[in-house]
Amino acid sequence: MTDSTHVTVTRTIDAPADAVFDVLSNPERHAELDGSGFVRGDAVSDRITATGQVFTMNMAGEHMGGEYQTDNHVTGYDKNHLLAWKTAPAGAEPPGWEWVWELENQGPDATEVRLTYDWSKVEDQELLQKLSFPLVPQEGLEESLNRLAAAVAS
């Protein structure tokens, strides 16, 4: 589902929630999951274990003129249920967009995963025009869920 301030995609993955969460909470695996093509790798971050943590990713994209880094500020953490973060250029405060992963058990070997990309809190009008939200379209989020399913199965 896409509207003017967020995109949400959902998929059932054939794995228990703890296995899915184990992959999502490991920044070293985020490049493997990325359906946008922007994430290049983890810049040596610890496993996500609580809100307030910050993990840094190596990125690349024409919208930022090539290679860059992001600091991802963890805003939601509920083990095996929720993981969320706001992204910012490295060293900056988050300008308002957020990635939210929600997991819901569908039995012992299935988890419904909902991924939301939300830019409703971005207030900088110049930034909104420059980045042309959504920067990652629905298809990119769907590909992230496909990659997550493959990563959990391996």
KASUL-V102974 format. One record per residue. N is the residue number from 1. OMEGA is omega in whole degrees, 0 to 359 (NA if undefined). BURIAL is I if it has 9 or more other C-alpha atoms within 8 Angstrom, else O. Layout:
BEGIN
N_OMEGA_BURIAL / N_OMEGA_BURIAL
END
This chain:
BEGIN
1_179_O / 2_169_O / 3_186_O / 4_182_O / 5_177_O / 6_174_I / 7_177_I / 8_175_I / 9_182_I / 10_176_I / 11_172_O / 12_181_O / 13_182_I / 14_179_I / 15_176_I / 16_183_I / 17_181_I / 18_178_O / 19_178_I / 20_182_I / 21_179_I / 22_178_I / 23_183_I / 24_185_I / 25_179_I / 26_181_I / 27_178_I / 28_182_I / 29_185_I / 30_177_I / 31_178_I / 32_184_O / 33_191_I / 34_176_I / 35_181_I / 36_184_I / 37_182_O / 38_186_O / 39_179_I / 40_180_I / 41_179_I / 42_178_I / 43_179_O / 44_179_O / 45_176_I / 46_173_O / 47_179_O / 48_183_I / 49_183_O / 50_171_O / 51_180_I / 52_177_O / 53_174_I / 54_174_O / 55_187_I / 56_180_I / 57_171_I / 58_187_I / 59_172_I / 60_178_I / 61_179_I / 62_181_O / 63_178_O / 64_177_O / 65_179_O / 66_184_O / 67_179_I / 68_176_I / 69_174_I / 70_168_I / 71_183_I / 72_186_I / 73_184_I / 74_184_I / 75_180_I / 76_179_I / 77_172_I / 78_188_O / 79_179_I / 80_181_I / 81_188_I / 82_172_I / 83_182_I / 84_176_I / 85_173_I / 86_184_I / 87_178_I / 88_169_I / 89_183_I / 90_178_I / 91_182_O / 92_174_O / 93_179_O / 94_180_I / 95_172_I / 96_179_I / 97_188_I / 98_174_I / 99_183_I / 100_176_I / 101_178_I / 102_182_I / 103_178_I / 104_178_I / 105_175_I / 106_186_O / 107_186_O / 108_183_O / 109_178_O / 110_180_I / 111_171_I / 112_180_I / 113_178_I / 114_179_I / 115_179_I / 116_173_I / 117_189_I / 118_177_I / 119_183_I / 120_182_O / 121_175_O / 122_183_I / 123_182_O / 124_184_O / 125_178_O / 126_178_O / 127_179_O / 128_179_I / 129_182_O / 130_186_O / 131_178_I / 132_179_O / 133_2_O / 134_177_I / 135_175_O / 136_181_I / 137_180_O / 138_181_I / 139_178_O / 140_177_I / 141_177_I / 142_178_I / 143_176_I / 144_177_I / 145_176_I / 146_180_O / 147_176_I / 148_179_I / 149_179_I / 150_181_O / 151_180_I / 152_182_I / 153_184_O / 154_NA_O
END
